[in-house]
Amino acid sequence: MELKSGKEEIAYLLGKVIEKFETESGQKVVRNSNRKNYEEVAKVLSEISNQLPFTSAELRHEDYAPEKTHRPSEYPFRKYDITGNQIKDAFYNQIVTNPRPFLVDSAYIYLFGMGRKGFAENPTDPELIDYEENTATTSGTQKVDKTRGSFGISNLPFFVKGLLLFLTVGFSTSSYFWLKEKKQLETLKEDLSIVPYLPSKAEIDSLEGIWLCYTGSPQARSFDPDRYHMVVSNIMNVSYKDGYFTFIRYGSNFNHKGFMQFESPWLVSVHSRVKNAPENPSPKHSLLKFEKGKSFASVISASWNFDIGERNKIIGIREIYIKLGKGLTVKEIINEPENALCRCKIIKLTKPDGHIRSFQLKNENLEKLPYEGIKSLLDENSILLKDPENGVVLGRKK
């Protein structure tokens, strides 16, 4: 039997290639119109495609001329390199009616260990077989079936015909709205860059868990005469979902809720707003970059000074995140005698072995922090006012 060809063949092949890639690598591929999502798959296929000039006899595929020009020898500049954009157009957009032969052969070799010619001799996947030669026989059978079906339907009672019509219209309408909603969701994900990169297990393990956060925002609150070098601690509980993360950030006076997503390897964007404050959510956006050998993460945020009323203004600020661990249970303590003693909110973290560690969330002087290496990162130089104004952030007296 003849194999399928063109758009239908390559779209199916690449779909199976992506599935196999995900299984073997443990990395999920987001199937949308972002070409970068397909680059790792393209690199795997390129390692096969650039060997095609030397493997036609062994792997039974078309002959390919070897590289003769002096172009760069690294990806994506080699003669038979495959790009993420090519995969996107052939698989997701399905607009490639005449795919490049080396892309087709590379997909066959990756999936079946042989080129298209070899696979055609003994096809093992029925989805790749072109059954068009049986069209005449099939069409004749369908005509007989349709005649019988029409005869049967015409003899059905009127109320049954009505019921069938109602069900058909209902199913068609439901399908239409489902497809429309699916398309809208795909457009939304693309336009807003939702989950543009799926993190590896190592990246998930690095971000998920409990974090201690320090911010110097109290230094930008002009109402407080004692704001010099004041910082406040927060506790953040980060949980992984399907490709992204959600979190609650417990503050001294109010809590934030939000989400995180990896934008690229080891780079995280953080989005949050004040919880239960629809009229004044004070949205906050941050970037966190994981770096090897560091015991903390230095985070740059577009945030607020959280001052009173009209004085609550946008600021740029450096914050410090310190990972405390995973598998901890978080308990928020408010309106208890111990809160009255410290005049603050208390967060208790319980380990699986029952050990409890308490944190008092309150303003404290920078010099009293137990982490020496972060003090210079949280002083008056860590804050950028939206509109320059003297006397708001207090500097060291000369």
N, C-alpha and C positions, 0 to 999 in steps of 0.2 A: 504493500500500500504506500501511496505517496504521503509525505509529511506535510503538515501545514507550513505556511510560509508568510513572510511579510510581517505586518503589524500584529496579527493574532499570535503568531509563533513566538516572536521576540518578547511580547508582553508577558505571555505565560512563562517562558523560560526565565526571565528576570525575576518574576514573582517567586519561582521556586529557588532561584539563586539566593535571593534575599532571605528566604526562610532558612535555607541551609547555613548561610552566613551567621544568622542570629543564633542558631543552635550551636554552631561550632565556636563562635567567638564569645557568646554570652552578652553581646552588645545588641541592643534593640535599634532597629532602623525606623525612624518616623517616616511614614509614607505620605508625603505631601509634595508641594511643588518647589521645595527648597533643595537646590542641587547639592548643597553641602552635606545633606543627610545621606547621600549615596556615595560619597567620595571613598569611604573605606571599602565598600563593596567594589567600586571601580578599580581600586588599587589591587585587590585580590585578583580580579579578572585580568588586569594588565600584566601581572606576573605570568599568566598563562598565554595571553595574546602575543607577548613579545618573544615567546619561544616557538610560535607557530612556524616560522621559516625552517625550523630544524626537526619538526615532529610529525610531518604529514604521513610518513610511512607507518610510524609506530602508533599514532592516535587516529589515523584514518580520517583525514580532513582535507580541505582544498590546499593547493600549493600557494605559498606566500613568498614573495621576493624578500630577501634579507635587506637590512638597513644598509644604504650606501652613502648617505649624506653624513656630514660631520655635525649633526645636531647634538645638543646636550643629552647625556646618557641617563639622566634621572627623570622620574615622573614629574610632570605629565608631558615631557617633550620628546619621548621616543615615538617611532613611526607607528607602532600598533598600540599606543596607550589608549585606554578607555577612561572617559571622564564621568564625573557625577552628573553633569548636564546631559550627556548622551543617555545615561540610564534613566534619568528623570523623564526625558522626552519619549523614550521607547516604552518605559514601564508605566509611569504615572499619567502622563499626558496622552500616551498612545497615539502619537502623531507621526511615527516613523514607519512608513510603508515599505521602504527598502533599506532595512538595517545593514550596517556594514558586515560583510561576511566574517571578519575576524571577531566581531562582537558575538555573532551567533555561534561560531565554533568554540569560542572561549566558554560560553555558557554551557554548551553541550559537554565539553571536557570537564568543567567544574562539577556538573551534576552526574554525568554518566561515565566519565573516564575515557571518552572517545569523542571525535568530532561528529559533525552532522552526517557525513557520508557513512561512517561506521555505524551510527545509530540507526540510519535508514535501512540497513541490511537486516537488522533484528530489533525493531522498536520495542521498548519495554514500558513506555508510558502511553496509554491509549489517548490521552489528551492532546498528544502531538500528532496523531494520525489524522489525515484528511479523508473524510468519508464521502467526499463529494461524488465519487464514482458510483455510489449507491443511490444518488439522488433520484434517478428515474424510477427505480423500484420503490423507493420510499414514498415518492410523490403519488404513485399509483395506489399504494396501500392507504395513504392518507385520504385520497379522494373517496375510496370505498368507505373508510371509517367515517368521513364527514357526512356521506350520504346516509349511512346508517344512523349516525348521531342526529342528523336533522330530522329524519323520520321519527326517531324516538321522541325527540323534544316536542315535535309538533303534536304528538298524541298525549302530552302531559296535561293534567288539569290546569286550569287558568291560574289558580292560586299558587301552584308550584312554580309555574313560569314567572309569576310576579316575585315570588321569594327568591328565585335564582337571579332575576334581574336586580333585585335589591342588594343581594349579597355581592354580585359582580360590581355594581356601582360603588358599594361601600368599600370593597377591597381596593378598587382603583383609586378612590379618593384618598384612602389611608396611605396607599403607596406613594401617591403624588406628594402629600404633605410630608411624609417621612423622608423622601428623597430631597425635597426642598429644604427641610430642616438640616439634613446631613450636609448639603451643599453650603448652607449658611454657616454651619459650624466649621467646615473646612476653610471657608473664606475668613472667618473670624480668627482661626488659629494662625493662618498665614499672615494676615494683616497685622495682628498684634504679636507675632513671633512667639506663640505659646508653645512651650516645650520644643525649642529649636534643636536641642541636643539631648540625647538620652545618656545619662551618666553610667559609668561602669560600676561594678560592685565596690571597688576601692573608693570611688568618689562618693557613693551612697554612704558607706561606712564612715567616711571622714566627716560628712555633714550631719548625718542623723544623730540625735542624742540631746544631751543637756549642755547648754553653754552659759557661762558667766560673762555678762557684757558690761563694759564701763563706757560711759559717755560724759563729756564735759559740758553738756548743755546748760547746767545750772549757772555756769560762768557768764552766760549771755542773758541772764534775767536781771534787768536793770532795777527791779523793785527790791532785790536782796542786797543789803550793804555788805554782807559777809560772803559774797559770791566768789571772791578771789580764790582760784585753784580748787573750786568745788567740783566734785564729780559725783555721779550717782551710779549705783550698780543695778542691773536687771538680771533676771534669770530667763533663759529662752529654751523652750522645749520643742525640738524639731522632729517631725515624723515624715517618713517617706510614703508617697502614694505612687500612682502609676505614672512615673516619669518626672514628677515634681514633688515638692515638699510643702507641708503646711506647718505653721508654728503658732504658739502663744508666747508672747514676751511679757513677763510679769514685771511691772514697774512699781515704783514706790507709791504712786498715787493712782495710777490707772494702768490698764493692760493694753497691749497691742495684739492684733491677730493679723496673719498674713500668709504669704506663700513665697517660696524660693524656687528657682529653676537654674540649672546649669546652662549657660549661654554657649560655652565651648569647654574643652578640657580644663578642669580645675578652676573655672571662673563662674561665680555664682551671682545672680542678681536677686536682691531681697526687696520685697514689696509688702508694706504693712499700713495699717491705719488704726486709730484708737478704737478699741472695742466698745460697742454700745454707745457710740457718740455720732449718730447719723448727721447731726447738724454741724458738727465741727470735728470731722474725722482726722484732721492733720495727717494726710498721707505722707509716707516716708519711703524713699527709694535708696538702695545701697548697692555697692559692689564689693564682693569679697573674693580675693584671689589666694588660693592655697599655695604656700611656698614650703619647699622641703627644709627641714631643719629648724623650723620656727615653732615655738611652744604656744604661740598665740597668732591670731589673724588681725591685721590692721585693716579696718574697713572704712571706706569713704562713703558718706551719706549726704543726701539732700534731705534735711530734716527741719525741725522747728526748735525754738528755744523754750517752748511750753511755758511762756510767761502768762501773766493774767490778762484776760480780755483782749483789747486791741493791741496789746504789746506782744501777743503771740505771733512771732515773725519767722519767716523762712531763713534758715542758715545752712551753710555747708559745714560739715564737721567730721573729724576723724574719730572713730570708735574702736574699741579693742574687744575682740571675742576670744574667750579662753574656753576650750573644750573641757568639760568636767567628766564626761563618760556617757555610756549608753546603758539602757536597762534600768534606769532609776525611776522611782515613783515620785511625782511632784505633788506636794500638798501646800496650798496657800493658806496661811494663818492670818486672819483679820478679826478684830473685835474680841480679842482674848486678853487676859491679864498680861501676858508677855508682850503684847503689842503696846500696852499702856506703859510698860517699863522702858521700852526703847523708843516709843513714839514713832513706830515704823511698821511697815508690813514685813512679815517673816515668811520665807519659803523653806520648807523642809524637804530634803531629798533623801529617799530611803533606798539603799542598795538591796539587791536580792538576798544578801545574808542578814538583813535587818539593821545594819548600821545606818544611823541617821546623821546627816550633816545639815546644819541650819545656816541661813543667810539672812542678814538684816538689810532690807532694801531702803536705803536712805542716803541723803547727801553726806559726803564726808570729804575731808581735806585730802588733796592729792598726795601730799607727803606721807600720809598714814597708810597708803595702800600696801598690801603685803607683796606685791609684784614689782620689784625694783626696775625691771627692764622696760616697763610701760609708762613710767611717770613722765618722761620727756615727750611722750606722744599724746598726752592728754592735757597739756598746759594751755595757756592762752593762745598759743600758735596753732592749736588744733581746730580753731573756729574761724569761719569766714562769714561775716554778716552780708546779707543780700544788699543792703544799702549801707555804705561806710558811715560809721557814727562814732564819734569820740566818747569815751567814758562808759561804754557799755561793757565791753570785755576788759577787765582790769589786768594790766601787765605788772611785772615785777618792779617794785619801787627802786629807783636808782639812788 
